[in-house]
């Protein structure tokens, strides 16, 4: 990460990940990133590593018209050319918030990288060495494990794990812990830790309460104090290509997202054993 005003700025690199999908992951990335930039004055870079390209759409980026995307970010690093193009960073609506968008072309990366035998796993980490100074770099990781997800985990030092309050999602959380342990050991990345586990889609049911209690038992130090419910305002905001802070800044949903972001600012990563 480049320096600002002669001082080296070490960004917190955080991967938002859930291998099962449908967890509120992209909503969290966009909302937390927007809040950090808008309300806390932080310089934030969001990197969409999901080929669906939803993160850019939520932030009002014309993903289809983007000439360079996350695929170029990874390929430029992989090819290692002497004169590399600038990182494909686009400005979001807030001046402190930037994004590297994605689209379906990202699905080509595993095929393009297949011949490089290990070098493909560190493309994102290496590319970010050329990035401008940021306080936070947030990755919206794909909903399945593969070379792109591995790039996110090897570039990050922290993980935010959103977990819907369903029994299937509990299995997914346990699976993610095993994945993190594998990345730490097999890829010599012991710094990778889970910072925050965010319960999502809470409903007032006995089952939801049971699952929440199980999460608190398994992640006693990482579990967020804030539990996200369901809000139609978030759906409405996204349908208008806005974050909740742009669309309904005084809503309960905005308070939820602000609270999660403030918890993330305050927390240090903590190791969870599988």
Backbone bond lengths (Angstrom), bond angles and torsions (degrees), N, CA, C in turn:
res aa  C-N    CA-C-N  psi(-1)  N-CA   C-N-CA  omega(-1)  CA-C   N-CA-C  phi
1 X - - - 1.461 - - 1.524 109.24 -
2 X 1.302 116.61 131.91 1.462 120.40 -175.29 1.526 111.29 -70.93
3 X 1.319 114.56 166.79 1.456 119.51 -177.56 1.511 111.24 -89.24
4 X 1.331 115.41 158.89 1.461 122.21 176.72 1.513 107.60 -127.33
5 X 1.337 116.98 121.22 1.453 121.23 179.75 1.511 112.95 62.16
6 X 1.355 116.08 32.42 1.451 119.78 178.68 1.513 114.49 84.99
7 X 1.332 118.04 -6.97 1.456 121.58 179.78 1.527 109.33 -110.98
8 X 1.325 115.22 137.36 1.453 119.51 179.78 1.521 110.06 -73.90
9 X 1.322 116.34 127.30 1.459 121.89 179.15 1.521 108.25 -100.04
10 X 1.319 116.86 120.48 1.459 121.79 178.31 1.521 107.89 -99.32
11 X 1.313 116.05 106.22 1.459 120.29 -179.12 1.523 110.23 -74.63
12 X 1.305 116.00 147.18 1.458 120.51 167.33 1.524 107.37 -79.77
13 X 1.307 116.25 119.65 1.461 121.76 179.98 1.522 108.56 -102.57
14 X 1.318 115.81 117.75 1.464 120.80 -170.09 1.521 109.72 -128.42
15 X 1.329 116.15 123.72 1.462 121.56 176.73 1.523 109.62 -95.06
16 X 1.312 116.43 122.98 1.466 121.96 172.46 1.524 106.07 -92.49
17 X 1.310 116.45 118.30 1.461 118.90 -170.16 1.519 111.67 -145.96
18 X 1.316 115.80 139.56 1.457 123.78 167.16 1.515 106.06 -152.04
19 X 1.320 116.86 119.99 1.457 120.71 -171.33 1.521 113.28 -74.69
20 X 1.320 118.04 -5.69 1.460 120.53 -177.96 1.525 113.38 -97.07
21 X 1.326 119.03 -17.39 1.464 120.68 -179.06 1.526 111.44 76.84
22 X 1.348 116.10 166.52 1.462 121.21 177.88 1.506 113.71 62.30
23 X 1.325 117.01 36.04 1.466 120.79 -171.81 1.520 113.37 -112.05
24 X 1.321 118.73 1.43 1.464 123.50 -174.67 1.529 111.12 83.39
25 X 1.327 116.83 15.90 1.464 122.11 -175.21 1.524 112.63 -61.13
26 X 1.332 117.00 -54.36 1.466 120.08 -177.84 1.521 110.97 -64.85
27 X 1.329 116.60 -36.82 1.467 120.22 176.23 1.523 110.59 -60.63
28 X 1.321 116.61 -42.27 1.467 120.30 178.69 1.521 111.85 -64.83
29 X 1.329 116.92 -45.62 1.468 119.63 -179.14 1.522 110.73 -59.29
30 X 1.327 116.63 -49.37 1.467 120.18 -177.37 1.523 111.48 -66.00
31 X 1.328 116.98 -40.73 1.465 120.52 -177.39 1.520 111.73 -71.32
32 X 1.327 116.40 -46.60 1.466 120.19 179.74 1.526 110.37 -64.03
33 X 1.332 116.50 -44.28 1.464 119.51 178.90 1.515 112.47 -61.12
34 X 1.330 116.24 -44.25 1.461 120.52 -179.96 1.525 110.90 -64.45
35 X 1.330 116.88 -41.54 1.462 120.72 179.67 1.529 111.25 -64.47
36 X 1.332 116.74 -45.19 1.468 119.63 179.99 1.523 111.26 -58.97
37 X 1.322 116.17 -39.96 1.469 120.27 -179.95 1.520 111.64 -75.15
38 X 1.319 116.05 -44.85 1.465 121.88 -171.15 1.524 112.54 -77.46
39 X 1.336 116.26 -44.95 1.463 120.22 -171.73 1.527 114.14 -103.70
40 X 1.316 117.21 -21.46 1.467 120.08 -177.03 1.520 112.86 -113.61
41 X 1.328 116.91 1.16 1.457 120.87 174.92 1.511 114.97 65.47
42 X 1.323 117.38 25.14 1.459 121.52 -179.55 1.526 110.75 -88.85
43 X 1.336 115.15 148.78 1.469 120.45 172.37 1.521 107.40 -86.94
44 X 1.331 115.49 120.86 1.465 120.39 -170.01 1.525 110.26 -127.59
45 X 1.332 115.60 134.42 1.461 122.02 171.68 1.522 108.18 -116.82
46 X 1.324 116.22 125.26 1.461 122.29 174.63 1.525 108.36 -103.39
47 X 1.323 117.21 134.29 1.463 121.34 178.72 1.520 108.59 -121.95
48 X 1.327 115.59 116.20 1.459 121.43 -179.66 1.522 108.58 -86.24
49 X 1.326 116.39 113.15 1.461 121.95 179.71 1.521 111.70 -109.66
50 X 1.311 116.11 16.82 1.462 122.59 178.00 1.523 108.20 -107.24
51 X 1.322 116.88 124.23 1.468 121.10 -175.48 1.522 113.36 -63.88
52 X 1.326 118.02 -12.52 1.464 119.88 175.94 1.529 112.12 -69.76
53 X 1.325 117.11 -23.54 1.461 120.82 176.17 1.514 115.05 69.75
54 X 1.333 117.42 22.97 1.464 120.02 -175.17 1.526 113.10 -69.91
55 X 1.317 117.64 -31.39 1.468 119.88 -177.30 1.519 110.99 -61.19
56 X 1.314 117.01 -46.15 1.462 120.09 178.00 1.510 112.35 -62.81
57 X 1.326 116.39 -38.54 1.464 120.18 -179.20 1.521 111.10 -63.81
58 X 1.336 116.47 -41.64 1.467 120.29 178.76 1.523 110.93 -61.05
59 X 1.330 116.45 -33.85 1.468 120.73 -177.62 1.524 112.67 -90.92
60 X 1.328 116.72 8.70 1.461 120.18 175.50 1.507 114.71 79.38
61 X 1.339 117.57 17.26 1.464 121.35 178.40 1.525 109.04 -85.06
62 X 1.318 116.46 133.50 1.464 121.11 176.56 1.528 107.83 -77.89
63 X 1.328 115.13 87.89 1.464 120.77 -173.76 1.523 110.96 -61.88
64 X 1.313 116.74 -39.04 1.458 120.33 -178.69 1.514 113.27 -63.40
65 X 1.330 116.54 -29.02 1.468 120.74 -177.48 1.527 112.84 -91.19
66 X 1.332 117.15 -5.94 1.467 120.12 -178.11 1.526 110.18 -67.31
67 X 1.323 116.88 123.27 1.472 120.99 -178.16 1.526 111.29 -77.40
68 X 1.325 116.93 -30.89 1.462 121.18 179.30 1.519 108.59 -131.94
69 X 1.317 115.71 137.40 1.459 121.49 -172.32 1.527 110.20 -135.46
70 X 1.338 114.86 -167.07 1.464 120.19 178.99 1.523 112.15 -59.51
71 X 1.324 117.88 -31.06 1.468 119.68 176.53 1.523 110.62 -59.75
72 X 1.326 117.21 -44.64 1.467 120.56 178.71 1.524 111.48 -64.65
73 X 1.331 116.32 -37.69 1.468 120.58 177.55 1.525 110.32 -55.87
74 X 1.332 116.32 -47.17 1.458 120.76 -177.79 1.528 112.13 -72.82
75 X 1.325 116.48 -43.58 1.468 119.69 -177.88 1.525 112.17 -67.33
76 X 1.334 117.25 -40.06 1.468 119.95 177.87 1.523 110.46 -57.44
77 X 1.331 115.83 -40.96 1.460 120.28 -179.83 1.526 110.80 -70.68
78 X 1.322 116.00 -39.89 1.463 120.46 -178.15 1.526 112.16 -64.66
79 X 1.329 116.05 -41.76 1.461 120.44 -176.39 1.523 112.33 -74.33
80 X 1.347 116.20 -24.36 1.455 120.54 172.96 1.510 114.74 61.01
81 X 1.328 116.82 39.60 1.460 119.68 -179.42 1.529 110.73 -69.51
82 X 1.336 115.60 150.22 1.465 120.34 -178.88 1.523 111.61 -61.77
83 X 1.325 116.10 -40.73 1.464 120.35 178.93 1.520 108.20 -113.07
84 X 1.310 115.32 96.57 1.458 119.52 -176.92 1.520 109.93 -90.49
85 X 1.332 116.87 145.63 1.467 119.18 174.92 1.531 110.11 -64.72
86 X 1.310 115.48 161.70 1.463 120.02 175.37 1.527 109.65 -61.69
87 X 1.325 116.22 152.86 1.460 119.80 177.14 1.528 109.57 -59.85
88 X 1.330 118.27 143.67 1.474 121.46 -175.56 1.526 112.80 -78.64
89 X 1.321 115.49 59.19 1.466 121.59 -176.98 1.523 109.98 -88.20
90 X 1.329 115.75 133.28 1.459 121.86 176.41 1.524 108.79 -119.06
91 X 1.313 116.25 147.48 1.461 121.72 178.69 1.528 109.60 -83.82
92 X 1.325 116.15 127.89 1.461 120.53 171.73 1.526 108.28 -80.92
93 X 1.325 116.87 -173.26 1.470 118.65 -173.68 1.523 112.90 -68.90
94 X 1.334 117.82 -30.23 1.461 119.59 178.34 1.525 109.40 -89.98
95 X 1.337 118.28 136.95 1.474 120.34 -174.54 1.524 114.65 -62.92
96 X 1.331 118.57 -21.58 1.466 120.49 178.80 1.525 113.10 -88.48
97 X 1.328 116.87 -3.33 1.465 120.80 -170.96 1.524 110.91 -115.91
98 X 1.335 116.00 120.24 1.463 122.57 176.50 1.521 109.69 -116.89
99 X 1.323 115.45 161.24 1.462 120.25 179.46 1.524 110.22 -144.36
100 X 1.309 115.68 143.65 1.462 122.37 164.63 1.520 105.43 -106.25
101 X 1.325 117.39 108.01 1.467 120.18 -172.91 1.525 111.76 -79.53
102 X 1.312 114.43 171.54 1.452 120.84 177.32 1.518 109.20 -134.96
103 X 1.312 115.45 164.50 1.464 121.60 170.07 1.525 107.79 -152.98
104 X 1.320 116.54 -172.29 1.466 119.81 -172.39 1.529 113.22 -63.14
105 X 1.331 117.67 -15.62 1.467 119.80 178.33 1.526 112.01 -62.92
106 X 1.336 117.16 -23.43 1.466 120.12 -179.15 1.529 111.32 -61.18
107 X 1.321 116.76 -25.56 1.468 120.47 178.75 1.527 112.15 -61.98
108 X 1.331 117.55 -15.87 1.465 121.75 179.56 1.527 112.87 -79.57
109 X 1.332 117.41 -15.53 1.469 119.36 -172.04 1.529 113.79 -60.31
110 X 1.337 120.21 -45.58 1.472 118.08 179.62 1.527 112.98 -56.27
111 X 1.313 116.76 -39.78 1.463 120.52 178.76 1.531 111.01 -67.04
112 X 1.328 116.53 -43.77 1.466 120.71 -179.51 1.533 111.55 -64.72
113 X 1.330 115.50 -32.91 1.465 120.04 -173.14 1.524 113.63 -91.47
114 X 1.329 117.01 -5.97 1.467 120.58 -170.68 1.526 113.41 -57.87
115 X 1.320 117.59 -30.09 1.469 120.80 -174.93 1.528 113.67 -82.58
116 X 1.340 117.79 -2.45 1.466 118.63 -170.30 1.529 114.22 -97.03
117 X 1.327 117.78 -7.37 1.466 122.96 167.76 1.525 114.78 49.35
118 X 1.295 117.15 63.65 1.460 121.36 174.89 1.503 114.38 106.19
119 X 1.329 117.29 -32.66 1.458 119.62 179.21 1.527 111.44 -65.27
120 X 1.325 116.28 -26.24 1.468 120.23 -176.14 1.521 112.67 -69.74
121 X 1.328 118.33 -15.28 1.459 120.84 -174.59 1.527 113.40 -78.27
122 X 1.327 117.53 -18.87 1.466 121.22 -175.32 1.529 112.78 -113.73
123 X 1.317 116.96 17.30 1.471 119.57 -177.47 1.524 112.03 -60.48
124 X 1.325 116.94 -44.44 1.462 120.28 -177.32 1.519 110.81 -67.16
125 X 1.314 116.22 -45.81 1.475 119.82 178.68 1.522 110.96 -57.45
126 X 1.320 116.59 -46.40 1.461 120.36 -178.01 1.527 111.56 -67.37
127 X 1.333 116.97 -39.14 1.467 120.39 -179.86 1.523 111.43 -62.22
128 X 1.331 116.68 -36.65 1.461 120.07 -176.15 1.524 112.79 -71.28
129 X 1.311 117.45 -13.13 1.463 119.49 174.59 1.526 111.04 -64.95
130 X 1.323 116.80 -20.44 1.470 120.99 179.54 1.526 112.28 -99.39
131 X 1.313 117.47 5.16 1.465 120.59 -175.81 1.526 111.53 -76.72
132 X 1.331 117.24 152.81 1.471 120.33 172.01 1.527 110.34 -63.17
133 X 1.313 116.16 175.61 1.460 121.09 -178.26 1.526 110.75 -75.84
134 X 1.329 115.85 127.06 1.463 122.58 174.55 1.522 108.64 -132.90
135 X 1.335 114.86 156.89 1.462 120.05 172.11 1.522 111.22 -85.53
136 X 1.332 115.63 -36.16 1.462 121.53 -179.25 1.524 109.67 -135.32
137 X 1.325 116.35 137.42 1.462 122.45 168.49 1.525 106.19 -122.18
138 X 1.325 116.09 117.98 1.463 121.98 -175.84 1.519 109.69 -112.14
139 X 1.331 116.34 128.28 1.457 121.81 179.66 1.526 110.05 -103.58
140 X 1.324 116.86 128.54 1.464 121.53 170.41 1.526 106.46 -93.82
141 X 1.331 116.60 96.80 1.461 121.66 -172.47 1.526 111.29 -78.97
142 X 1.335 117.29 156.60 1.467 120.52 178.47 1.531 111.39 -65.47
143 X 1.337 117.51 160.18 1.463 121.28 -178.75 1.528 113.95 -83.83
144 X 1.321 118.65 12.79 1.460 121.44 176.37 1.523 108.15 -145.17
145 X 1.340 115.78 152.09 1.463 119.13 -175.69 1.522 110.39 -81.17
146 X 1.329 115.80 133.67 1.456 122.77 179.00 1.511 108.19 -171.50
147 X 1.322 116.83 -166.15 1.459 120.41 -174.27 1.529 112.06 -65.47
148 X 1.331 118.42 -32.63 1.468 119.76 179.46 1.525 110.16 -70.81
149 X 1.331 116.93 -43.80 1.464 120.20 176.36 1.523 110.76 -61.06
150 X 1.321 116.52 -41.60 1.462 120.07 178.69 1.526 110.97 -61.94
151 X 1.322 117.81 -38.60 1.465 120.97 174.60 1.519 110.88 -58.23
152 X 1.336 116.57 -43.28 1.468 120.17 179.71 1.521 111.15 -62.66
153 X 1.329 116.98 -44.41 1.461 120.36 -177.55 1.524 112.18 -68.75
154 X 1.328 117.22 -34.77 1.464 119.85 179.52 1.524 112.58 -78.19
155 X 1.328 117.03 -21.10 1.469 120.59 176.44 1.518 111.90 -87.20
156 X 1.328 117.09 -21.56 1.467 121.97 -176.04 1.523 110.68 -92.75
157 X 1.320 115.21 159.86 1.459 120.31 168.11 1.523 110.94 -115.50
158 X 1.333 116.08 -8.73 1.459 120.89 -179.57 1.523 110.07 -135.45
159 X 1.337 113.93 156.75 1.460 121.59 177.55 1.519 109.04 -130.04
160 X 1.323 115.72 137.36 1.461 122.05 165.58 1.522 106.52 -109.40
161 X 1.322 115.63 126.06 1.460 121.94 -177.02 1.525 110.01 -114.18
162 X 1.334 118.59 103.84 1.463 120.36 173.36 1.526 109.45 -81.25
163 X 1.333 116.49 133.74 1.466 120.51 -176.51 1.527 109.80 -130.09
164 X 1.336 118.23 110.66 1.463 120.04 173.02 1.530 109.43 -61.70
165 X 1.309 116.60 146.67 1.464 120.15 -176.74 1.523 110.49 -83.04
166 X 1.335 114.93 69.05 1.460 123.47 175.08 1.523 107.97 -133.61
167 X 1.336 116.64 156.15 1.461 119.37 -178.26 1.521 112.16 -66.72
168 X 1.319 117.94 -35.31 1.460 119.89 177.31 1.525 111.12 -62.63
169 X 1.329 115.95 -36.54 1.466 119.81 179.40 1.526 111.49 -67.49
170 X 1.339 117.46 -29.86 1.465 120.01 175.40 1.523 110.82 -60.59
171 X 1.339 115.81 -42.60 1.463 119.53 176.64 1.529 110.51 -60.70
172 X 1.334 115.89 -40.92 1.459 120.03 179.31 1.513 112.30 -62.68
173 X 1.341 116.93 -38.03 1.465 120.72 178.86 1.527 110.82 -65.03
174 X 1.336 116.11 -42.86 1.466 119.85 178.24 1.527 110.76 -64.06
175 X 1.317 116.46 -37.88 1.460 121.36 178.11 1.526 111.02 -64.28
176 X 1.322 116.24 -39.90 1.467 120.12 179.62 1.532 110.98 -64.83
177 X 1.331 117.03 -38.76 1.466 120.04 177.40 1.523 110.29 -60.59
178 X 1.318 117.11 -41.67 1.470 120.39 177.70 1.533 111.13 -64.92
179 X 1.328 115.65 -38.85 1.469 119.61 177.84 1.526 110.90 -62.49
180 X 1.321 116.57 -44.05 1.468 120.85 179.69 1.526 110.60 -61.29
181 X 1.326 116.52 -42.93 1.461 119.99 179.02 1.524 111.03 -63.24
182 X 1.331 116.31 -38.53 1.465 120.33 177.70 1.522 111.02 -63.88
183 X 1.328 116.98 -42.36 1.466 120.56 -179.63 1.525 110.48 -65.76
184 X 1.320 117.17 -40.14 1.465 120.46 178.46 1.530 111.64 -58.14
185 X 1.327 115.65 -45.43 1.462 119.47 -172.30 1.527 112.41 -86.61
186 X 1.328 117.39 -52.76 1.465 119.88 -174.22 1.521 112.04 -67.93
187 X 1.339 116.38 -33.19 1.466 119.91 -176.46 1.527 112.63 -108.30
188 X 1.322 116.29 14.75 1.471 121.75 174.94 1.522 112.02 50.75
189 X 1.337 115.14 54.13 1.468 120.46 -179.21 1.531 108.88 -128.68
190 X 1.346 116.95 65.57 1.465 120.19 -174.63 1.517 114.38 -67.24
191 X 1.335 117.89 -14.85 1.470 120.37 -178.21 1.524 112.89 -73.33
192 X 1.326 117.95 -15.17 1.465 120.67 -175.14 1.524 111.00 -70.73
193 X 1.322 116.11 123.18 1.463 121.77 -178.20 1.525 110.86 -138.50
194 X 1.316 115.63 158.18 1.463 121.53 172.84 1.524 108.10 -88.98
195 X 1.324 116.42 119.21 1.464 121.08 179.87 1.519 112.38 -87.95
196 X 1.333 115.92 -39.51 1.460 119.28 -169.99 1.522 109.77 -150.00
197 X 1.324 115.86 132.53 1.467 123.23 171.70 1.523 106.77 -111.25
198 X 1.323 115.94 119.39 1.469 120.85 -172.78 1.526 109.94 -111.10
199 X 1.337 118.33 110.61 1.464 119.95 175.15 1.530 109.90 -68.89
200 X 1.332 116.37 135.16 1.466 120.53 -177.16 1.524 110.74 -128.46
201 X 1.323 114.10 163.26 1.471 122.68 177.28 1.531 111.96 54.86
202 X 1.334 114.99 44.73 1.467 120.12 179.03 1.523 110.64 -71.79
203 X 1.320 114.73 136.57 1.464 121.57 172.05 1.524 107.99 -129.38
204 X 1.323 115.85 156.28 1.458 121.32 -176.87 1.522 110.70 -78.97
205 X 1.315 117.28 69.76 1.462 121.58 179.87 1.519 109.20 -129.78
206 X 1.339 115.34 159.44 1.461 119.88 178.18 1.529 110.60 -62.55
207 X 1.330 115.85 -40.17 1.463 119.38 -178.71 1.525 111.42 -62.05
208 X 1.333 116.60 -44.45 1.464 119.93 179.19 1.523 110.69 -61.07
209 X 1.340 116.30 -39.94 1.463 120.24 179.13 1.527 111.04 -64.64
210 X 1.338 116.89 -39.55 1.463 120.69 179.02 1.533 111.28 -64.75
211 X 1.319 115.49 -43.49 1.466 119.46 -178.81 1.524 110.60 -66.91
212 X 1.331 116.33 -39.95 1.461 120.17 178.32 1.525 110.61 -61.68
213 X 1.325 116.67 -39.98 1.459 120.32 178.53 1.529 111.01 -65.07
214 X 1.325 116.96 -39.44 1.465 120.44 177.36 1.535 110.79 -62.73
215 X 1.333 116.45 -41.06 1.465 119.92 177.58 1.525 110.88 -62.54
216 X 1.321 116.47 -40.68 1.467 120.11 -179.91 1.525 111.43 -65.77
217 X 1.331 116.54 -33.64 1.460 120.01 178.15 1.528 111.44 -71.53
218 X 1.325 116.57 -39.75 1.464 120.36 -176.12 1.527 112.51 -80.96
219 X 1.338 116.29 -30.96 1.474 121.04 -178.20 1.535 109.76 -124.39
220 X 1.333 118.28 61.48 1.470 119.78 -172.38 1.522 114.52 -61.71
221 X 1.334 117.86 -31.66 1.463 120.86 -178.32 1.520 112.88 -96.31
222 X 1.328 116.87 -19.98 1.464 120.14 -174.74 1.525 113.56 -97.79
223 X 1.320 117.68 -18.95 1.461 120.03 -173.54 1.528 110.82 -65.23
224 X 1.309 116.28 131.87 1.466 120.73 -179.78 1.524 110.59 -70.83
225 X 1.307 115.81 145.17 1.462 120.05 172.82 1.523 110.65 -70.31
226 X 1.315 115.85 -27.84 1.463 121.76 -179.44 1.519 109.60 -87.77
227 X 1.322 116.16 128.25 1.462 122.34 176.71 1.524 107.53 -111.50
228 X 1.316 116.57 123.89 1.462 120.58 -176.81 1.519 110.68 -84.74
229 X 1.324 115.83 126.44 1.456 120.40 173.10 1.518 110.24 -90.73
230 X 1.311 115.10 -163.16 1.470 119.78 175.99 1.525 108.37 -102.69
231 X 1.322 116.53 135.06 1.463 121.22 177.85 1.518 109.73 -135.69
232 X 1.318 116.11 125.16 1.464 120.14 177.36 1.528 110.68 -65.60
233 X 1.330 117.42 -21.92 1.466 120.32 -179.95 1.527 111.67 -64.10
234 X 1.323 116.61 -32.00 1.466 119.00 177.83 1.519 110.08 -67.05
235 X 1.329 116.78 -43.10 1.468 120.12 176.45 1.524 111.02 -61.50
236 X 1.322 115.91 -42.59 1.468 119.72 179.77 1.530 110.47 -63.47
237 X 1.327 116.26 -43.17 1.468 119.96 179.95 1.527 110.56 -60.69
238 X 1.317 116.55 -45.85 1.463 119.96 -178.15 1.522 111.95 -66.88
239 X 1.325 116.85 -33.41 1.467 119.20 177.80 1.523 111.51 -65.93
240 X 1.334 116.62 -20.16 1.468 122.18 178.24 1.533 111.63 -104.73
241 X 1.336 116.10 14.05 1.472 122.29 179.39 1.525 111.43 56.76
242 X 1.343 115.89 46.01 1.457 121.70 178.72 1.520 109.98 -132.27
243 X 1.325 115.65 155.51 1.456 119.87 170.17 1.525 108.26 -83.43
244 X 1.322 115.42 167.45 1.462 119.40 -179.47 1.530 111.18 -65.02
245 X 1.339 117.58 -26.81 1.464 120.38 -179.96 1.524 111.98 -76.77
246 X 1.305 116.56 -21.91 1.463 120.63 173.76 1.523 111.03 -84.31
247 X 1.320 116.12 -35.85 1.469 121.10 -171.46 1.527 112.84 -89.15
248 X 1.325 116.74 -45.36 1.474 120.28 -176.73 1.527 108.79 -145.00
249 X 1.332 117.72 71.23 1.466 121.07 -171.43 1.527 114.52 -66.25
250 X 1.332 118.00 -18.48 1.468 120.17 -179.24 1.530 112.04 -102.75
251 X 1.296 117.10 9.67 1.465 121.43 -176.32 1.527 111.53 -79.02
252 X 1.333 114.95 163.51 1.462 120.25 174.13 1.519 111.03 -60.08
253 X 1.329 116.89 -39.71 1.466 120.51 179.53 1.526 111.20 -61.26
254 X 1.325 117.43 -39.68 1.466 120.65 177.44 1.528 110.42 -64.90
255 X 1.322 117.21 -38.48 1.471 120.20 177.78 1.531 110.76 -64.80
256 X 1.329 116.71 -39.20 1.470 119.54 176.19 1.522 111.01 -57.98
257 X 1.317 115.33 -51.11 1.464 119.99 -175.56 1.528 111.46 -65.56
258 X 1.324 116.78 -38.40 1.464 120.52 177.32 1.526 110.62 -63.03
259 X 1.328 115.89 -40.88 1.463 119.79 -179.44 1.526 111.43 -65.34
260 X 1.329 116.94 -41.10 1.468 120.24 177.30 1.529 110.22 -62.08
261 X 1.329 116.38 -45.15 1.467 120.07 -180.00 1.525 111.22 -61.57
262 X 1.325 117.32 -42.05 1.461 120.12 179.69 1.533 111.33 -66.83
263 X 1.339 116.62 -36.11 1.466 119.01 174.65 1.525 110.74 -62.47
264 X 1.320 116.09 -41.14 1.462 120.16 -179.20 1.527 110.93 -64.30
265 X 1.324 117.00 -40.75 1.467 120.67 177.57 1.527 110.45 -58.85
266 X 1.330 115.57 -40.23 1.463 120.48 -172.06 1.523 113.82 -81.01
267 X 1.320 117.21 -17.61 1.462 119.75 -170.48 1.519 113.68 -92.46
268 X 1.323 113.62 148.18 1.459 121.73 167.08 1.523 106.72 -103.01
269 X 1.335 117.71 146.00 1.454 119.65 -179.98 1.526 112.14 -62.47
270 X 1.335 116.14 146.44 1.455 122.21 179.93 1.517 109.54 -129.96
271 X 1.315 117.17 138.33 1.463 120.64 -176.77 1.525 110.76 -78.01
272 X 1.336 115.30 138.59 1.458 122.27 173.71 1.515 107.40 -118.92
273 X 1.312 116.75 131.18 1.460 121.12 178.67 1.520 110.00 -92.51
274 X 1.328 116.07 143.67 1.467 120.64 177.52 1.520 110.54 -78.14
